[in-house]
Amino acid sequence: MELESTINFNVLDTEFYSMLQKKLDDYTEKLLAINNLPLVLTNNDLKRLFQISDSTLNRLVKLGEFPACWYGIRGHYLRDDVLDWMRESDSDDFRERLRILRSL
């Protein structure tokens, strides 16, 4: 007895292209959001971007290998440095350092 499978390729194509279009739209939206960021990010920009409080931002800057302030101006960071740091950072390492700091 042979197993027969009936596949409606038109439905698969439609679903696949629909999912692909959604993924592309989401990715495009993220890229546009990144490109719309100012070249120099302030503490307020970072708090909004990371959705964190002042105290968490201060810990992040002090604990991690967070980028240095832009031209030494406190609370101002070069966008590209922050984005590179985000790509390269290990959030688990930051959480562990934060846990140790809180236990002191």
C-alpha positions in Angstrom: 0.0 0.0 0.0 1.5 3.3 -1.1 1.1 6.4 1.0 -0.1 9.2 -1.1 0.3 12.8 0.0 -1.6 15.5 -1.5 0.1 18.8 -1.2 -1.4 22.0 -2.4 1.7 23.8 -3.5 -0.2 27.0 -4.1 -1.3 27.2 -0.5 2.3 26.4 0.6 3.7 29.1 -1.7 1.2 31.6 -0.4 1.8 30.8 3.2 5.6 30.8 2.7 5.7 34.1 0.9 3.3 35.6 3.5 5.6 34.6 6.3 8.7 35.7 4.4 7.1 39.1 3.7 6.3 39.5 7.4 9.9 38.7 8.5 11.3 41.1 5.9 8.9 43.9 7.1 9.9 43.3 10.7 13.6 43.4 9.8 13.2 46.5 7.7 11.4 48.2 10.6 14.3 47.4 12.9 16.8 48.7 10.5 14.9 51.9 10.0 14.6 52.3 13.8 18.4 51.9 14.2 19.1 54.4 11.3 16.8 56.9 12.9 18.8 57.0 16.1 20.9 60.1 16.6 24.6 59.7 16.0 25.3 60.5 19.7 23.0 58.8 22.2 22.3 60.4 25.6 21.4 58.6 28.8 17.7 59.3 28.0 18.1 57.7 24.6 19.8 54.6 26.1 17.1 54.3 28.8 14.4 54.4 26.2 16.3 52.0 23.8 17.1 49.4 26.5 13.9 50.1 28.5 15.7 50.4 31.8 15.8 52.8 34.8 18.5 55.3 35.7 20.0 53.1 38.3 20.2 50.1 35.9 21.8 52.3 33.2 24.4 53.5 35.8 25.2 49.9 36.7 25.5 48.9 33.1 27.9 51.7 32.4 30.0 50.9 35.5 30.0 47.1 35.3 30.3 46.2 31.7 32.7 47.1 29.0 30.3 49.8 27.9 31.7 52.3 25.4 33.4 55.3 26.7 31.7 58.7 26.7 31.8 60.6 23.5 34.7 63.0 23.6 34.6 62.7 27.4 31.2 64.3 27.6 29.4 62.5 30.5 26.2 60.8 29.5 26.8 60.9 25.7 27.8 57.9 23.7 28.5 57.3 20.0 25.7 55.3 18.5 27.9 53.0 16.5 30.0 52.2 19.5 26.8 51.3 21.5 25.4 49.2 18.7 28.7 47.3 18.4 28.8 46.8 22.1 25.2 45.4 22.0 26.2 42.9 19.3 29.3 41.7 21.1 28.1 41.8 24.7 27.2 38.8 26.8 24.1 39.6 28.9 24.6 36.6 31.1 28.0 37.9 32.1 26.5 41.2 33.0 23.8 39.6 35.1 26.4 37.5 37.0 28.4 40.7 37.7 25.3 42.5 38.9 24.4 39.5 41.2 27.8 39.6 42.7 27.7 43.4 43.2 24.3 43.1 44.9 25.5 40.4 47.3 28.3 42.6 48.7 
